[in-house]
Structure formats: C-alpha cells, structure tokens
Amino acid sequence: MKTNSAMRALMRDLGQEVEAPFPEELDHILRAGWYTADCGALLLRATGLHARSWPCDEREVANREYEVNDIRVPEHGSEQERDRFLLTMVSRALWFTKAAMRGARGVPESDKLTALVSTGIDDDYLSHGTTVRFFTTRGGHPDWLDDLENFRIEAMMVLDMSDVDPGNG
C-alpha cells in the first residue's frame, strides 16, 4: 500500500479498520462483479460501460479502465464534522476497495488490479468527496502515481492485490 502523508495521518487516526455495512450502492457494485471486456480490459459490471472499439494498446486499456471504473463513495449517513467525515469516508472506501478487489480474483488480468482511493481534505471536503478508481498496471501506466505527495488537497492511497489479503495477493 502506498499513501501520501495526508492519508497516513487519516489512517493513523482511523486505527482499526471498521468493517461496518456500507451504502447499498456499493453493495450493488460488489454483487454485480467484474468482467473482462474487449482488449482484456477489467471492468466493473455495474458501471454499464464497455470497452468495445477501444484501442488495444496496453497503456490505453489501463487509461480506459481508470475512466470507467471510477466509483464515488456515497456520503449519506456520514457526520458532517470534518474529522469524523473524513475518517468515515476513508474507512468506507477502504472496506469497499478491498471487497471489490477480492471479488475480482480469478478474473483474467486481476493479478494486475490496482486501486486509487482519493479523499478531498481541503476546505471543500464535502463537495470533493471520496472516489475509488480501479485499473490494471499495464504498459507502465499510470506513472503519475509515483509521487503521491504531489497531491496536496487529497489524501491518496494506492492498493494492489497484495494489500487486499497480505500473503494471498
């Protein structure tokens, strides 16, 4: 797991990961599962999008996965006070991310599956929200995640399959 300093601070405050029920929208995404589309793109079925007519260049496939597998974590039921809100959203996003990645096991290319969790931490944190993007690491993509400290208004975390269940990735 790779994080920036803002995410490390939130994770420290979070302490033990809370595996509480999460919003129905996320449960729907998990139940729908994953599939391999044209060009080997690994996509969440619930997005309703597909890869037909996409270029099959590895880098382009990873870019498209990143665009399609873009999930906003619902805020409803979260406290509005900044610190509690951010902790709730990070916990919810982390739980969802790990569950989604576990669900991808066995699907072609799932060994390359990576997730980016991003939570807005600036004064506009309620509007910014939290997103999870899933993509495979192919063709050196994405290279812009090499230095997460460049992201100053977001707490960022990158997970791969080895982070889901250490020792089973």
PyRosetta script that sets phi, psi and omega in degrees:
from pyrosetta import init, pose_from_sequence

init()
pose = pose_from_sequence("MKTNSAMRALMRDLGQEVEAPFPEELDHILRAGWYTADCGALLLRATGLHARSWPCDEREVANREYEVNDIRVPEHGSEQERDRFLLTMVSRALWFTKAAMRGARGVPESDKLTALVSTGIDDDYLSHGTTVRFFTTRGGHPDWLDDLENFRIEAMMVLDMSDVDPGNG")
pose.set_psi(1, 132.7)
pose.set_omega(1, 178.6)
pose.set_phi(2, -116.6)
pose.set_psi(2, 134.4)
pose.set_omega(2, -178.7)
pose.set_phi(3, -137.2)
pose.set_psi(3, 161.6)
pose.set_omega(3, 169.0)
pose.set_phi(4, -95.2)
pose.set_psi(4, 173.2)
pose.set_omega(4, -175.5)
pose.set_phi(5, -62.5)
pose.set_psi(5, -33.7)
pose.set_omega(5, 178.6)
pose.set_phi(6, -64.2)
pose.set_psi(6, -41.2)
pose.set_omega(6, 178.6)
pose.set_phi(7, -70.9)
pose.set_psi(7, -37.6)
pose.set_omega(7, 177.9)
pose.set_phi(8, -60.2)
pose.set_psi(8, -39.6)
pose.set_omega(8, 178.2)
pose.set_phi(9, -63.8)
pose.set_psi(9, -43.3)
pose.set_omega(9, 178.1)
pose.set_phi(10, -64.7)
pose.set_psi(10, -42.3)
pose.set_omega(10, -179.5)
pose.set_phi(11, -64.5)
pose.set_psi(11, -36.7)
pose.set_omega(11, 177.4)
pose.set_phi(12, -63.2)
pose.set_psi(12, -43.8)
pose.set_omega(12, 179.1)
pose.set_phi(13, -69.5)
pose.set_psi(13, -31.7)
pose.set_omega(13, -178.8)
pose.set_phi(14, -66.7)
pose.set_psi(14, -36.3)
pose.set_omega(14, -179.2)
pose.set_phi(15, 67.1)
pose.set_psi(15, -120.8)
pose.set_omega(15, -178.7)
pose.set_phi(16, -75.4)
pose.set_psi(16, 130.2)
pose.set_omega(16, 178.0)
pose.set_phi(17, -60.8)
pose.set_psi(17, 131.9)
pose.set_omega(17, -179.7)
pose.set_phi(18, -94.9)
pose.set_psi(18, 116.5)
pose.set_omega(18, 178.7)
pose.set_phi(19, -99.7)
pose.set_psi(19, 68.1)
pose.set_omega(19, 179.8)
pose.set_phi(20, -94.8)
pose.set_psi(20, 161.9)
pose.set_omega(20, 176.0)
pose.set_phi(21, -56.3)
pose.set_psi(21, 143.6)
pose.set_omega(21, 179.1)
pose.set_phi(22, -117.1)
pose.set_psi(22, 171.8)
pose.set_omega(22, -174.2)
pose.set_phi(23, -53.7)
pose.set_psi(23, 148.3)
pose.set_omega(23, -178.6)
pose.set_phi(24, -55.6)
pose.set_psi(24, -35.6)
pose.set_omega(24, 179.8)
pose.set_phi(25, -59.0)
pose.set_psi(25, -40.1)
pose.set_omega(25, 179.8)
pose.set_phi(26, -71.9)
pose.set_psi(26, -38.0)
pose.set_omega(26, 176.9)
pose.set_phi(27, -61.1)
pose.set_psi(27, -40.1)
pose.set_omega(27, 177.7)
pose.set_phi(28, -60.0)
pose.set_psi(28, -43.7)
pose.set_omega(28, 179.4)
pose.set_phi(29, -62.2)
pose.set_psi(29, -43.6)
pose.set_omega(29, 179.6)
pose.set_phi(30, -63.6)
pose.set_psi(30, -44.0)
pose.set_omega(30, -178.7)
pose.set_phi(31, -65.6)
pose.set_psi(31, -33.9)
pose.set_omega(31, -179.5)
pose.set_phi(32, -69.4)
pose.set_psi(32, -32.3)
pose.set_omega(32, 174.5)
pose.set_phi(33, 80.1)
pose.set_psi(33, -162.3)
pose.set_omega(33, -174.6)
pose.set_phi(34, -117.5)
pose.set_psi(34, 159.9)
pose.set_omega(34, 169.8)
pose.set_phi(35, -150.2)
pose.set_psi(35, 161.1)
pose.set_omega(35, 176.5)
pose.set_phi(36, -99.7)
pose.set_psi(36, 119.9)
pose.set_omega(36, -179.0)
pose.set_phi(37, -94.3)
pose.set_psi(37, -174.4)
pose.set_omega(37, 176.9)
pose.set_phi(38, -52.6)
pose.set_psi(38, 149.5)
pose.set_omega(38, 179.5)
pose.set_phi(39, 66.7)
pose.set_psi(39, 10.6)
pose.set_omega(39, 178.7)
pose.set_phi(40, 79.1)
pose.set_psi(40, 13.8)
pose.set_omega(40, 179.4)
pose.set_phi(41, -65.0)
pose.set_psi(41, 134.3)
pose.set_omega(41, 178.5)
pose.set_phi(42, -96.4)
pose.set_psi(42, 112.6)
pose.set_omega(42, -172.9)
pose.set_phi(43, -126.4)
pose.set_psi(43, 148.2)
pose.set_omega(43, 172.0)
pose.set_phi(44, -75.3)
pose.set_psi(44, 125.7)
pose.set_omega(44, -177.9)
pose.set_phi(45, -60.6)
pose.set_psi(45, -36.4)
pose.set_omega(45, -174.8)
pose.set_phi(46, -66.6)
pose.set_psi(46, -16.5)
pose.set_omega(46, 179.3)
pose.set_phi(47, -70.5)
pose.set_psi(47, -24.2)
pose.set_omega(47, 179.6)
pose.set_phi(48, 75.6)
pose.set_psi(48, 4.8)
pose.set_omega(48, -179.6)
pose.set_phi(49, -101.8)
pose.set_psi(49, 161.3)
pose.set_omega(49, -178.7)
pose.set_phi(50, -140.3)
pose.set_psi(50, 171.3)
pose.set_omega(50, -173.9)
pose.set_phi(51, -104.5)
pose.set_psi(51, 9.6)
pose.set_omega(51, -178.9)
pose.set_phi(52, -58.5)
pose.set_psi(52, 137.2)
pose.set_omega(52, 179.0)
pose.set_phi(53, 75.4)
pose.set_psi(53, 8.3)
pose.set_omega(53, 174.7)
pose.set_phi(54, -81.0)
pose.set_psi(54, 148.1)
pose.set_omega(54, 173.6)
pose.set_phi(55, -61.9)
pose.set_psi(55, 145.6)
pose.set_omega(55, -176.9)
pose.set_phi(56, -92.9)
pose.set_psi(56, 10.6)
pose.set_omega(56, 173.2)
pose.set_phi(57, -60.3)
pose.set_psi(57, 133.7)
pose.set_omega(57, -175.7)
pose.set_phi(58, -54.2)
pose.set_psi(58, -44.2)
pose.set_omega(58, -179.0)
pose.set_phi(59, -63.6)
pose.set_psi(59, -40.6)
pose.set_omega(59, -179.9)
pose.set_phi(60, -67.1)
pose.set_psi(60, -37.6)
pose.set_omega(60, 177.3)
pose.set_phi(61, -61.3)
pose.set_psi(61, -46.0)
pose.set_omega(61, 179.3)
pose.set_phi(62, -62.6)
pose.set_psi(62, -39.9)
pose.set_omega(62, 177.0)
pose.set_phi(63, -61.3)
pose.set_psi(63, -44.5)
pose.set_omega(63, -179.7)
pose.set_phi(64, -65.9)
pose.set_psi(64, -40.6)
pose.set_omega(64, 176.6)
pose.set_phi(65, -58.5)
pose.set_psi(65, -43.9)
pose.set_omega(65, 180.0)
pose.set_phi(66, -59.5)
pose.set_psi(66, -40.7)
pose.set_omega(66, 179.6)
pose.set_phi(67, -71.4)
pose.set_psi(67, -44.4)
pose.set_omega(67, -174.9)
pose.set_phi(68, -75.4)
pose.set_psi(68, -43.7)
pose.set_omega(68, -176.2)
pose.set_phi(69, -86.7)
pose.set_psi(69, 51.1)
pose.set_omega(69, -177.3)
pose.set_phi(70, -106.8)
pose.set_psi(70, 106.1)
pose.set_omega(70, -173.8)
pose.set_phi(71, -113.8)
pose.set_psi(71, 123.4)
pose.set_omega(71, 173.6)
pose.set_phi(72, -86.3)
pose.set_psi(72, 128.3)
pose.set_omega(72, 179.4)
pose.set_phi(73, -80.2)
pose.set_psi(73, 120.8)
pose.set_omega(73, -177.9)
pose.set_phi(74, -61.3)
pose.set_psi(74, 139.2)
pose.set_omega(74, -178.4)
pose.set_phi(75, -90.2)
pose.set_psi(75, -17.6)
pose.set_omega(75, -172.0)
pose.set_phi(76, -57.1)
pose.set_psi(76, 142.9)
pose.set_omega(76, -177.7)
pose.set_phi(77, 85.9)
pose.set_psi(77, 0.0)
pose.set_omega(77, 179.2)
pose.set_phi(78, -95.4)
pose.set_psi(78, 146.7)
pose.set_omega(78, 174.3)
pose.set_phi(79, -67.8)
pose.set_psi(79, 150.8)
pose.set_omega(79, -178.4)
pose.set_phi(80, -87.0)
pose.set_psi(80, -20.6)
pose.set_omega(80, 178.8)
pose.set_phi(81, -60.9)
pose.set_psi(81, 132.1)
pose.set_omega(81, -168.7)
pose.set_phi(82, -50.4)
pose.set_psi(82, -56.8)
pose.set_omega(82, -174.4)
pose.set_phi(83, -61.8)
pose.set_psi(83, -45.3)
pose.set_omega(83, 179.5)
pose.set_phi(84, -65.8)
pose.set_psi(84, -41.1)
pose.set_omega(84, 179.4)
pose.set_phi(85, -59.6)
pose.set_psi(85, -50.7)
pose.set_omega(85, -177.6)
pose.set_phi(86, -62.4)
pose.set_psi(86, -42.1)
pose.set_omega(86, 178.9)
pose.set_phi(87, -63.9)
pose.set_psi(87, -42.2)
pose.set_omega(87, 178.4)
pose.set_phi(88, -62.5)
pose.set_psi(88, -44.5)
pose.set_omega(88, -177.2)
pose.set_phi(89, -67.9)
pose.set_psi(89, -40.2)
pose.set_omega(89, 178.1)
pose.set_phi(90, -65.3)
pose.set_psi(90, -43.0)
pose.set_omega(90, 178.6)
pose.set_phi(91, -61.2)
pose.set_psi(91, -47.0)
pose.set_omega(91, -179.6)
pose.set_phi(92, -62.1)
pose.set_psi(92, -44.9)
pose.set_omega(92, -179.0)
pose.set_phi(93, -65.2)
pose.set_psi(93, -41.9)
pose.set_omega(93, -179.2)
pose.set_phi(94, -65.8)
pose.set_psi(94, -43.2)
pose.set_omega(94, 179.0)
pose.set_phi(95, -62.1)
pose.set_psi(95, -47.0)
pose.set_omega(95, 179.5)
pose.set_phi(96, -62.1)
pose.set_psi(96, -45.8)
pose.set_omega(96, -177.6)
pose.set_phi(97, -58.7)
pose.set_psi(97, -48.4)
pose.set_omega(97, -179.3)
pose.set_phi(98, -64.7)
pose.set_psi(98, -40.7)
pose.set_omega(98, 179.2)
pose.set_phi(99, -64.6)
pose.set_psi(99, -41.8)
pose.set_omega(99, 179.4)
pose.set_phi(100, -64.9)
pose.set_psi(100, -40.8)
pose.set_omega(100, -179.4)
pose.set_phi(101, -69.5)
pose.set_psi(101, -37.6)
pose.set_omega(101, 174.6)
pose.set_phi(102, -60.8)
pose.set_psi(102, -39.8)
pose.set_omega(102, -179.7)
pose.set_phi(103, -66.4)
pose.set_psi(103, -19.5)
pose.set_omega(103, -179.8)
pose.set_phi(104, -84.0)
pose.set_psi(104, -14.3)
pose.set_omega(104, -177.6)
pose.set_phi(105, -53.7)
pose.set_psi(105, 134.0)
pose.set_omega(105, 178.7)
pose.set_phi(106, 92.9)
pose.set_psi(106, -16.6)
pose.set_omega(106, 176.6)
pose.set_phi(107, -80.0)
pose.set_psi(107, 136.9)
pose.set_omega(107, 179.7)
pose.set_phi(108, -50.6)
pose.set_psi(108, 138.0)
pose.set_omega(108, 179.7)
pose.set_phi(109, 76.7)
pose.set_psi(109, 0.5)
pose.set_omega(109, -177.2)
pose.set_phi(110, -65.6)
pose.set_psi(110, -21.8)
pose.set_omega(110, 177.5)
pose.set_phi(111, -65.5)
pose.set_psi(111, -18.6)
pose.set_omega(111, 178.8)
pose.set_phi(112, -98.0)
pose.set_psi(112, 1.9)
pose.set_omega(112, -175.0)
pose.set_phi(113, -65.6)
pose.set_psi(113, 134.0)
pose.set_omega(113, -179.9)
pose.set_phi(114, -134.2)
pose.set_psi(114, 151.5)
pose.set_omega(114, 178.1)
pose.set_phi(115, -130.7)
pose.set_psi(115, 142.5)
pose.set_omega(115, 173.8)
pose.set_phi(116, -114.1)
pose.set_psi(116, 119.7)
pose.set_omega(116, 175.3)
pose.set_phi(117, -103.8)
pose.set_psi(117, 128.2)
pose.set_omega(117, -178.3)
pose.set_phi(118, -131.9)
pose.set_psi(118, 126.4)
pose.set_omega(118, 179.2)
pose.set_phi(119, -126.1)
pose.set_psi(119, 124.7)
pose.set_omega(119, 178.0)
pose.set_phi(120, -68.0)
pose.set_psi(120, 132.9)
pose.set_omega(120, -177.1)
pose.set_phi(121, -121.9)
pose.set_psi(121, 0.7)
pose.set_omega(121, -178.9)
pose.set_phi(122, -78.4)
pose.set_psi(122, -170.4)
pose.set_omega(122, -178.3)
pose.set_phi(123, -62.2)
pose.set_psi(123, -21.2)
pose.set_omega(123, -178.2)
pose.set_phi(124, -99.0)
pose.set_psi(124, 32.2)
pose.set_omega(124, -173.9)
pose.set_phi(125, -58.8)
pose.set_psi(125, -31.9)
pose.set_omega(125, -179.5)
pose.set_phi(126, -68.3)
pose.set_psi(126, -36.7)
pose.set_omega(126, 178.8)
pose.set_phi(127, -79.0)
pose.set_psi(127, -39.2)
pose.set_omega(127, -177.0)
pose.set_phi(128, -62.6)
pose.set_psi(128, -49.1)
pose.set_omega(128, 176.7)
pose.set_phi(129, 73.2)
pose.set_psi(129, -164.2)
pose.set_omega(129, -177.1)
pose.set_phi(130, -128.8)
pose.set_psi(130, 133.5)
pose.set_omega(130, 177.2)
pose.set_phi(131, -128.4)
pose.set_psi(131, 154.5)
pose.set_omega(131, 172.6)
pose.set_phi(132, -126.5)
pose.set_psi(132, 128.6)
pose.set_omega(132, 177.0)
pose.set_phi(133, -120.8)
pose.set_psi(133, 131.5)
pose.set_omega(133, 179.8)
pose.set_phi(134, -110.2)
pose.set_psi(134, 139.6)
pose.set_omega(134, 179.6)
pose.set_phi(135, -160.3)
pose.set_psi(135, 164.1)
pose.set_omega(135, 175.1)
pose.set_phi(136, -101.7)
pose.set_psi(136, 150.9)
pose.set_omega(136, 178.0)
pose.set_phi(137, -89.7)
pose.set_psi(137, 104.1)
pose.set_omega(137, 179.9)
pose.set_phi(138, -137.0)
pose.set_psi(138, 146.6)
pose.set_omega(138, 173.6)
pose.set_phi(139, 57.2)
pose.set_psi(139, 29.7)
pose.set_omega(139, 178.5)
pose.set_phi(140, 76.2)
pose.set_psi(140, 10.6)
pose.set_omega(140, -178.1)
pose.set_phi(141, -95.4)
pose.set_psi(141, 149.6)
pose.set_omega(141, -13.9)
pose.set_phi(142, -92.1)
pose.set_psi(142, 129.7)
pose.set_omega(142, -177.3)
pose.set_phi(143, -81.1)
pose.set_psi(143, -14.9)
pose.set_omega(143, -178.5)
pose.set_phi(144, -76.2)
pose.set_psi(144, -4.2)
pose.set_omega(144, 176.5)
pose.set_phi(145, -91.4)
pose.set_psi(145, 5.5)
pose.set_omega(145, -178.3)
pose.set_phi(146, -62.0)
pose.set_psi(146, -37.7)
pose.set_omega(146, -179.4)
pose.set_phi(147, -123.6)
pose.set_psi(147, 93.7)
pose.set_omega(147, -177.6)
pose.set_phi(148, -70.4)
pose.set_psi(148, -15.4)
pose.set_omega(148, 178.9)
pose.set_phi(149, -68.0)
pose.set_psi(149, -15.0)
pose.set_omega(149, 176.0)
pose.set_phi(150, -66.1)
pose.set_psi(150, -19.3)
pose.set_omega(150, -178.5)
pose.set_phi(151, -92.8)
pose.set_psi(151, 102.8)
pose.set_omega(151, -171.9)
pose.set_phi(152, -93.3)
pose.set_psi(152, -22.5)
pose.set_omega(152, -178.8)
pose.set_phi(153, -107.3)
pose.set_psi(153, 12.8)
pose.set_omega(153, 178.9)
pose.set_phi(154, -135.1)
pose.set_psi(154, 140.7)
pose.set_omega(154, 167.5)
pose.set_phi(155, -87.3)
pose.set_psi(155, 125.7)
pose.set_omega(155, -172.2)
pose.set_phi(156, -123.4)
pose.set_psi(156, 143.4)
pose.set_omega(156, 177.4)
pose.set_phi(157, -143.2)
pose.set_psi(157, 135.0)
pose.set_omega(157, 175.6)
pose.set_phi(158, -118.1)
pose.set_psi(158, 125.5)
pose.set_omega(158, 179.1)
pose.set_phi(159, -120.0)
pose.set_psi(159, 146.0)
pose.set_omega(159, 170.1)
pose.set_phi(160, -121.2)
pose.set_psi(160, -177.5)
pose.set_omega(160, -173.9)
pose.set_phi(161, -61.2)
pose.set_psi(161, -27.8)
pose.set_omega(161, 179.0)
pose.set_phi(162, -70.0)
pose.set_psi(162, -18.2)
pose.set_omega(162, 178.4)
pose.set_phi(163, -84.7)
pose.set_psi(163, -16.6)
pose.set_omega(163, -175.5)
pose.set_phi(164, -69.6)
pose.set_psi(164, -55.1)
pose.set_omega(164, 175.1)
pose.set_phi(165, -136.5)
pose.set_psi(165, 91.6)
pose.set_omega(165, -176.8)
pose.set_phi(166, -48.0)
pose.set_psi(166, 132.8)
pose.set_omega(166, -179.0)
pose.set_phi(167, 93.1)
pose.set_psi(167, -11.8)
pose.set_omega(167, -179.2)
pose.set_phi(168, -120.2)
pose.set_psi(168, 9.5)
pose.set_omega(168, -174.5)
pose.set_phi(169, -74.2)
pose.dump_pdb("model.pdb")
